[in-house]
Amino acid sequence: MKRIPTNIITGFLGAGKTTAILSLLARKPENEKWAILINEFGNVGVDGAILDQQGAIVKEVPGGCMCCVAGLPMSVGINALLAQKPDRLLLEPTGLGHPKEIINKLTSDTYQQYIDLKATITLVDPRHFSDTLYTDNQNFQDQIALADVVVANKVDECVDYDLFAFETYVEQIEPKKAVVGQVEQGKLQLEWLEVERLARHAAHSHDHHHAHNEEAAPLPGFELAPGQTFVRKENSGQGYRSCGWFFAAEQIFDFSQLFSLLTNLNAQRVKAVVNTERGCFAFNVVNQVVSVNELSLEGFESRIEVINKELLPWDELEQILCAMASEK
């Protein structure tokens, strides 16, 4: 059996992993079929909804780091994707995830004859190297330590000091990185996927301080009861909290009101795919800066996910979201 070239695309919250994968998919060889395993901290599958329309085969593992649930969801997802015989497999762990156990799983005897693990690519926002919220975080440190390719993303939004701090940090790491790059809008070079993997070591053990759930499985379909317009799912771990909402396709949001809400919502990370009166849009919010992309989806269930260090007033936010939605 042909071994499938495989890459892990990692990076902390807001680094631009999904945008980078979208860029790679847009430039992949036309005759190739790519598969993607997505792992999100939240439970409503926003990234999968965005990537699913790009022609790739997508599977999801929700609710926290996929290697923290006895590896079962990750194995189920990988096996399902390998059965599709893709030409390349990409794994996108949650921004709060640790890639060590994922690397161990993919290089184990179980997958050795099926997977050819290439470079692990870590994206970073250079502005984070001036913020101890990131630089003191063990997963942030180890995502960079275990990378073969480290890429400074969003360089168009950075000042010279941000790039200097990034370069200084990466230069001190041994062994040296195979590639240290700088890009805008996640535009990774396709040839970086072919960089050979080197055995690297993390400075910290893999411990997220939350219970392991051996019964977890890839993202289930949300079934709304008759007359039910939404469901809410919460998660917590590694000092972070998330709350997500899954709204019925008939619920149409007011675009302007939603944009205003997301701009003023003081949360570390917000992701959403939402039906509005203007069409379906993906909203990506980092530090109250909102980016919007129109999607060619119809009859799609809206998904909104908020991640923050501190507990937010979820009930109040839910009331606001419900008030700006109406049935078409």
VOGU-3710 file (C-alpha; in Angstrom, 3 decimals, decimal comma):
1> mkriptniit> 0,000/0,000/0,000  1,237/3,496/-0,831  2,145/5,464/2,291  0,191/8,714/2,428  2,260/11,918/2,807  1,000/13,521/6,012  1,556/16,860/7,746  0,510/18,320/11,069  -0,447/22,001/10,794  -0,359/23,420/14,292
11> gflgagktta> -0,293/26,763/16,087  -1,858/28,525/19,060  -5,286/30,173/19,120  -5,664/32,720/16,323  -2,436/31,849/14,511  -4,299/31,230/11,241  -4,219/27,446/10,800  -7,556/27,135/8,997  -6,755/30,068/6,706  -3,431/28,423/5,872
21> ilsllarkpe> -5,095/25,118/5,003  -7,631/26,921/2,826  -4,741/28,544/0,984  -3,015/25,189/0,471  -6,233/23,602/-0,821  -6,674/26,435/-3,313  -3,214/25,697/-4,766  -2,973/21,910/-4,507  -2,470/19,853/-7,691  -5,837/19,491/-9,410
31> nekwailine> -5,490/15,736/-9,788  -4,875/15,151/-6,077  -7,426/14,296/-3,400  -6,583/15,689/0,040  -8,038/14,671/3,399  -8,130/16,754/6,570  -8,629/15,747/10,200  -9,696/18,779/12,230  -9,582/18,990/15,998  -11,347/21,863/17,762
41> fgnvgvdgai> -11,425/22,879/21,402  -15,137/23,600/21,113  -17,931/21,207/20,257  -19,793/22,713/17,292  -17,357/22,186/14,410  -16,846/25,617/12,869  -13,569/24,908/11,034  -14,926/21,740/9,486  -17,860/23,648/8,055  -15,483/26,122/6,421
51> ldqqgaivke> -13,118/23,522/4,954  -15,788/21,072/3,883  -16,819/23,174/0,881  -13,268/23,268/-0,533  -13,412/19,808/-2,066  -11,358/18,053/0,602  -12,471/15,027/2,618  -13,013/16,331/6,152  -13,423/14,584/9,496  -13,705/16,290/12,861
61> vpggcmccva> -12,714/15,564/16,454  -14,401/18,127/18,735  -14,210/18,991/22,391  -10,513/19,417/23,167  -7,163/17,929/22,267  -7,817/14,782/20,217  -4,948/12,879/21,811  -6,421/13,414/25,299  -9,246/10,962/24,813  -7,273/7,729/24,760
71> glpmsvgina> -6,567/8,356/21,083  -9,864/6,792/20,088  -11,436/9,737/18,197  -8,143/10,423/16,447  -7,789/6,805/15,356  -11,388/6,643/14,154  -10,934/9,835/12,163  -7,597/8,806/10,646  -8,872/5,369/9,684  -11,950/6,818/8,003
81> llaqkpdrll> -9,820/9,235/5,995  -7,228/6,627/4,993  -10,059/4,434/3,711  -10,744/7,189/1,140  -7,183/6,707/-0,250  -6,202/10,385/-0,293  -3,045/11,708/-1,918  -2,253/13,764/1,174  -3,469/13,899/4,771  -3,399/17,065/6,876
91> leptglghpk> -4,084/17,197/10,620  -5,116/20,468/12,273  -4,993/20,097/16,079  -6,750/22,570/18,326  -4,755/25,684/19,124  -4,695/24,514/22,752  -3,424/21,077/21,771  -0,010/19,514/22,176  1,390/17,803/19,041  3,649/15,317/20,858
101> eiinkltsdt> 1,145/12,477/21,208  -0,195/13,090/17,707  3,319/12,626/16,313  3,747/9,498/18,419  0,447/8,083/17,139  1,254/8,738/13,475  4,729/7,187/13,768  3,573/4,145/15,756  3,596/0,597/14,399  -0,152/0,930/13,800
111> yqqyidlkat> 0,313/3,536/11,068  3,902/3,039/9,962  2,972/1,220/6,762  0,131/3,637/5,918  1,442/7,108/6,804  4,584/8,904/5,675  4,805/11,679/8,269  6,481/14,736/6,805  7,170/18,119/8,402  5,150/19,455/11,281
121> itlvdprhfs> 4,370/23,083/10,402  3,690/25,543/13,212  2,158/28,948/12,536  2,674/31,800/14,965  1,521/35,389/15,180  4,775/37,350/15,827  2,896/39,848/17,991  2,407/37,088/20,575  6,121/37,015/21,433  5,620/40,218/23,425
131> dtlytdnqnf> 2,776/38,716/25,472  3,476/36,357/28,367  -0,029/34,912/27,990  1,496/33,082/25,026  5,220/32,840/25,738  4,629/31,370/29,226  2,153/28,811/27,892  3,747/25,364/27,694  1,762/24,302/24,653  2,758/27,460/22,784
141> qdqialadvv> 6,389/26,688/23,581  6,166/23,023/22,621  4,239/23,619/19,398  7,266/25,622/18,251  9,815/23,198/19,718  8,330/20,210/17,864  7,985/21,998/14,521  10,187/21,314/11,529  8,850/24,429/9,812  7,995/27,549/11,825
151> vankvdecvd> 6,082/30,257/10,000  5,420/33,804/11,132  1,934/34,537/9,832  0,188/37,923/9,552  3,501/39,728/8,998  1,611/42,504/7,220  0,027/43,359/10,587  3,337/43,358/12,510  5,925/46,015/13,336  9,656/45,406/13,032
161> ydlfafetyv> 10,010/44,581/16,722  7,442/41,775/16,439  9,480/40,097/13,707  12,721/40,672/15,648  11,211/38,991/18,738  10,024/36,065/16,601  13,393/35,564/14,910  15,295/35,861/18,203  13,080/33,242/19,842  13,319/30,725/17,001
171> eqiepkkavv> 17,089/31,150/16,501  17,714/29,945/20,066  16,000/26,584/19,498  18,088/23,455/18,937  18,108/21,539/16,683  17,645/24,282/14,113  14,437/24,424/12,123  14,452/23,134/8,563  12,544/26,233/7,466  11,746/29,544/9,159
181> gqveqgklql> 9,299/31,498/7,024  7,234/34,672/7,000  3,875/34,919/5,226  0,717/36,950/4,959  -2,795/35,492/5,185  -1,499/31,965/5,836  -0,003/31,522/2,357  2,280/28,584/3,116  4,524/27,364/0,333  3,480/23,976/-1,035
191> ewleverlar> 7,084/22,733/-0,999  7,173/23,094/2,788  4,847/20,094/2,974  7,632/17,920/1,540  10,236/18,862/4,151  11,432/15,754/5,944  10,566/15,307/9,591  13,295/15,336/12,237  12,886/13,774/15,680  12,470/16,708/18,049
201> haahshdhhh> 11,693/16,971/21,739  9,270/19,063/23,755  10,395/20,715/26,975  7,229/19,737/28,842  5,215/16,623/29,403  1,822/16,270/27,804  -0,687/17,139/30,534  -3,813/19,187/30,005  -5,212/18,790/33,511  -8,598/17,517/32,435
211> ahneeaaplp> -10,381/14,214/32,470  -9,868/11,778/29,629  -13,023/10,606/27,955  -12,581/7,191/26,422  -16,111/7,212/25,056  -15,591/10,328/22,942  -16,113/10,000/19,201  -15,870/12,230/16,123  -18,334/15,065/15,860  -21,916/13,812/16,121
221> gfelapgqtf> -24,718/15,333/14,135  -26,785/17,727/16,186  -30,437/16,781/16,058  -32,810/19,518/17,099  -36,139/18,497/18,536  -39,286/19,744/16,763  -39,607/23,438/17,515  -36,079/23,670/18,949  -34,056/26,433/17,292  -30,600/25,840/18,812
231> vrkensgqgy> -28,409/23,760/21,103  -25,563/24,965/23,291  -22,331/23,117/24,058  -19,658/24,103/26,590  -16,129/22,862/27,225  -13,198/23,733/29,489  -9,587/22,687/29,848  -6,037/23,995/30,243  -7,336/27,188/31,797  -9,649/28,024/28,893
241> rscgwffaae> -13,423/27,897/28,490  -15,550/27,637/25,375  -19,232/27,967/24,619  -20,734/27,141/21,249  -24,178/27,396/19,695  -25,630/25,359/16,833  -28,655/27,073/15,248  -31,211/25,518/12,904  -30,836/26,374/9,218  -34,111/28,295/9,323
251> qifdfsqlfs> -32,604/30,808/11,748  -31,354/33,864/9,846  -29,130/36,386/11,626  -28,960/40,107/11,061  -25,493/40,627/9,541  -24,911/44,149/10,871  -26,023/43,301/14,392  -23,851/40,174/14,484  -20,800/42,039/13,174  -21,274/44,713/15,827
261> lltnlnaqrv> -21,648/42,091/18,576  -18,473/40,246/17,550  -16,515/43,490/17,299  -17,456/44,420/20,867  -17,216/40,954/22,404  -14,129/40,896/24,618  -13,125/37,266/24,097  -9,799/35,792/23,093  -11,169/33,848/20,130  -14,472/33,713/18,253
271> kavvntergc> -15,257/31,597/15,186  -18,573/31,384/13,407  -20,301/30,224/10,239  -23,641/31,979/10,111  -26,658/32,298/7,843  -27,562/35,974/7,459  -30,000/37,953/5,328  -26,997/38,653/3,038  -25,991/34,988/2,691  -23,723/32,599/4,611
281> fafnvvnqvv> -20,528/34,067/6,070  -17,523/32,861/8,063  -16,559/35,209/10,902  -13,083/35,007/12,396  -12,357/37,149/15,459  -9,002/37,573/17,215  -8,677/40,253/19,901  -11,875/41,949/18,695  -10,615/42,266/15,117  -13,243/40,708/12,840
291> svnelslegf> -12,567/39,235/9,400  -15,437/38,051/7,222  -15,560/35,708/4,223  -18,639/34,811/2,216  -19,313/31,088/1,770  -21,256/29,338/-0,961  -23,452/27,390/1,429  -27,230/27,093/1,428  -29,574/25,590/4,002  -26,699/25,367/6,465
301> esrievinke> -26,928/25,286/10,254  -25,193/28,277/11,859  -22,364/27,602/14,318  -20,814/30,104/16,740  -17,926/29,312/19,102  -16,416/31,610/21,762  -13,168/30,775/23,601  -11,763/32,766/26,511  -9,556/32,439/29,580  -12,227/33,857/31,867
311> llpwdeleqi> -15,812/32,692/32,223  -18,099/34,938/30,181  -21,846/35,592/30,733  -22,957/32,841/28,356  -26,673/33,181/29,218  -26,662/36,881/28,387  -24,757/36,276/25,147  -27,217/33,553/24,222  -30,155/35,907/24,703  -28,509/38,493/22,444
321> lcamasek> -27,846/35,906/19,713  -31,407/34,644/19,856  -32,761/38,179/19,652  -30,914/38,917/16,416  -32,082/35,700/14,694  -35,416/35,146/13,021  -36,961/32,362/10,939  -36,898/32,787/7,197
//
